[in-house]
Amino acid sequence: MSSRSIGMNYPRSSANVPPGVKWLLIINTALFVLYFFALRFGYGQYFNPFWLSLSWIKEVFAIWQLFTYQFLHDPTGFQHILLNMLALWMFGKDLEATWGTRRFLQYYFVCGVGAGLCALAMSAAFGTGNERTIGASGAIYGLLLAFGMMFPDATVLFSFLFPIKAKYFVIIIGAISFMLTLGSTGDGVSHIAHLGGMLWGFLYLRTKFLQKDMLAPLEDWYVRWKRQRAKRKFEVYMRKQQGPDRNRFVH
């Protein structure tokens, strides 16, 4: 997959890699290197609580796994992370340059968490509950869908060889994921997560509720908390300045 030309004008970051994509690349790569060496020195088990696992969700309510699993990749090889990070860079930077970092990251994690929920649902319906999932592929497939919807006439290179319009590329990728989800391939890949990332991406782009700034309520709460904290500090400071004798009258 490779971006070749874009079918509309939009602002690009001066560094060509906007901050959201840059930090996702850095964090994913750093954790992969750490996991890679931890596995080889016998400490790989310390990463187990951060995989996405239905059994962990049930037993210890490990909701954090819906986020952390996206930052871990198969440490036994390099293909998994290389393909994901390459797609993140090629398609993510154009989307972030168009949307801005805040909305881009919100979309990215909506797709990633949604893909994780689909993987959990599949595990609950047809699995043993012990299946474990890692990787940013669900979020990446969501980026592919958004790119195809926003820049449908852009030309991408399918398998780095065949030029094809982005809208047809997305249709083909979605169809392949759907067929692989229906059939058990035994390849160790969570195709339902790929399809789920695209599904949640579509819902995000078509649903105003999901497009709301999800961080705004948290930021409002933080601002109010900071004001209250500053107010209490000021009141304590004024009491200290007054001192016990300041309240006495001499007559």
Buried (B, 14 or more C-beta within 10 A) or exposed (E): BBBEEBEEEEEBBEEEBBEBBBEBBEEBBEBBEBBBEBBEEEEBEEBEEBBBBBBBBEEEEBEEBBBBBBBBBBBEEEEBBEBBBBBBBBBBBBBBBBBBBBBBBBBBBBBBBBBBBBBBBBBEEEEEBEBBBBBBBBBBBBBBBBBBBBBBEBBBBBEEEEEBBBBEBBEEBBEEBBEBBEEEEEEEBBBBBBBBBBBBBBBBBEEEEBBEEEEEEEEEEEEEEEEEEEEEEEEEEEEEEEEEEEEEEEE
